[in-house]
Amino acid sequence: MSAKETEVLIIGAGPAGASLALALAKAGFETLVVDARDPKGKRPADTRNYAVVTGSWRLLKRIGIAPVLEGQTQPLHGLEATDGGTHWFGQPHVLFDDEDLPDREDGETLGHMVEAPVLQAALDAAMAEQEGLTLLAPARFVGYEAGPGGVTVTLDSGETIHARLLIGADGVNSPVREAAGIQTEGRDYQKSVFAANVTLSRPHDGIARQLFTPEGPFATLPLRGDRANLAWYMKRGAAEALAKMTPEAVEAELNHRFADFAGEMKIYGPMGSYPLILKIAEHMVDTRVALVGDAVRRINPLAGQGLNQGFRDIAALYDAIMDADRAGLDIGSEQTLSAYQASRRFGANTAALGMDVIDRLFSNDSMLTKPVRSLGMLAAERIAPVRKRLAGIASASFEGLPSLMQPLDAA
């Protein structure tokens, strides 16, 4: 059996892999995507919601996905934080809002809340129609061999594919990363996050709200129609136990603890939990191989940066590939991949560790640190340059970002 030939081979068709495939195919690269999901099979329930920030939304505009999502998202208009606890309960602070975006275009918001199935369906439909893009599914990556001119990948069917560049967008337990021998480092927080969707008794006004408690944050992210996606950080085992309770019992616990903060809440849809861990790949590249998204890192979901860091990966890799191609260089060369890693490794690791530091700083009830934290949030709320800086970082809206994430009239 002769090997299929393609320029770029992407393993994984989740939001990061599919978006990169669409961007590269639109730029004229022959792109093949391998995905384990069966396009005709029944999909398991997915209650996740993504906070797609400004820079990431610009990327989705450029690949034609944002227009498809119109009317199906909840715009994000601000971030509010409250420092709470046994001995000290601070006032809510709006740390920044739409007006604080450094390079805001007309009508832009801090981002959009998008239901995971809605985003994936739009990406799947676009891939099916995109010229120069081939999807093989269901199929699984088994291994690869890299050589001077390219990489040869073997699938579980025994089929082989030869490409100039292999990209692992295959999740936190990435088989591509394992096959490349790239190790990971990190830590287990010994916490889990309880997640559910709720209806609220009062309008959320498009504001994402976080209450910092001694055991960890309690967050409500706005969804359409005064609904919210909530995340409650708890000790390992507690979140898992809560997710197995009846909705009525969970509502009683939620409203007893947090009704003053969020209003009365009523559960709708499935409830779930997941362990909180920090996991970062020691390298983002190997010979003819690049990793993006969750294959590179799993970070604290505080501030909803996981998917957005993945979008920054694919935007940086896209620029590295485009620069190499314009210069007549090999898109899978060490030079190209080194440029990608150099552009992302420091910033991505800083973001991951920053979320870790915030969690450590706020997840305690110390009388020494709480007044300082509240003063810090007050300063962030009242000092305009600080607000703009925080808004720019949180929304991926500042100078120096990859071309796909810049304002549409700037690229």
Salt bridges, closest charged atoms under 4 A:
GLU5 OE1 - HIS162 ND1 3.31
GLU7 OE2 - ARG164 NH1 2.93
ASP35 OD2 - ARG37 NE 2.53
ASP46 OD2 - ARG48 NH2 2.77
GLU80 OE2 - ARG209 NE 3.20
ASP83 OD1 - LYS370 NZ 3.28
ASP83 OD1 - ARG373 NH2 2.87
ASP97 OD2 - ARG387 NH2 3.41
ASP98 OD2 - HIS77 ND1 2.67
GLU99 OE2 - ARG104 NH1 2.94
ASP100 OD2 - ARG387 NH2 2.84
ASP103 OD1 - ARG58 NH2 3.22
GLU108 OE1 - ARG58 NH2 2.78
GLU115 OE2 - ARG224 NH2 3.90
GLU115 OE2 - ARG227 NH2 3.57
ASP124 OD1 - ARG37 NH2 3.00
ASP124 OD2 - ARG43 NH1 3.68
GLU159 OE2 - LYS4 NZ 2.23
ASP188 OD1 - ARG236 NH2 2.74
GLU215 OE2 - ARG257 NH2 3.21
ASP226 OD1 - HIS204 NE2 3.87
GLU251 OE2 - LYS266 NZ 3.96
GLU253 OE2 - ARG257 NH1 3.99
ASP313 OD1 - ARG297 NH2 2.92
ASP313 OD1 - ARG344 NE 2.79
ASP323 OD1 - ARG326 NH2 2.65
ASP330 OD2 - ARG288 NH2 2.49
ASP356 OD1 - ARG187 NH2 2.99
ASP356 OD2 - ARG360 NE 2.96
ASP359 OD2 - LYS191 NZ 3.69
ASP365 OD2 - HIS87 NE2 3.95
ASP365 OD1 - LYS370 NZ 3.83
GLU381 OE1 - HIS93 ND1 2.96
GLU381 OE1 - ARG382 NE 3.86
